Amino acid sequence: MAFVVTENCIKCKFTDCVDVCPVDCFHEGPNFLVIDPDECIDCTLCEPECPANAIFAEDEVPDDQQQFIALNAELSKKWPTITEVKGALPEADDWNGKANKIQYLEK
């Protein structure tokens, strides 16, 4: 089982989670991070580090966020691995906690 990055990461892209990942399974897109389910070792370290509370164990992803399981798998194959902490997006604090952000996901 892998961990999954969900909607609240969109337009925030905090990278605190990347710093604690022992296997470098995070991948970076323009305004979102994803976890490669084939690389994730289910260590649980990333989940509590996410300031946006956007990371869930696959079997605990909320019902309205289920599409992000497939999105993480798909986009992790296309986007480069991120291994170092970077600054969040400029308006991350304004976007943190806003609903219905899927429309803003840049692939």
FENSULPE-V865702 format. One record per pair of residues at least 12 apart in sequence whose ideal C-beta (glycine too) atoms are under 6 Angstrom apart, sorted by the first residue. I is the first residue (numbers start at 0). J is the second residue. Records with the same first field share a line. If there is no record, write none. Layout:
I: J + J
//
This chain:
0: 41 + 57
1: 36 + 39 + 57
2: 34 + 39 + 54 + 56
3: 55 + 57 + 60 + 67 + 68 + 71
4: 32 + 33 + 34 + 53 + 54 + 71
5: 53 + 64 + 67
6: 64 + 100 + 101
7: 51 + 53
8: 31 + 32 + 51 + 53
9: 31 + 100 + 103 + 104
10: 30 + 94 + 100 + 103
11: 51 + 87 + 91 + 94 + 95
12: 30 + 32 + 87 + 88
13: 50 + 51 + 87
14: 84 + 85
15: 48
16: 45 + 48 + 49
17: 81 + 84
18: 84
19: 44 + 45 + 48
20: 45
22: 38 + 40
23: 80 + 82
24: 38 + 39
25: 81
26: 75 + 78 + 80
27: 78 + 81
28: 78
29: 105
30: 105
31: 104
33: 71 + 74 + 75
34: 71
35: 75
36: 72
51: 95
//
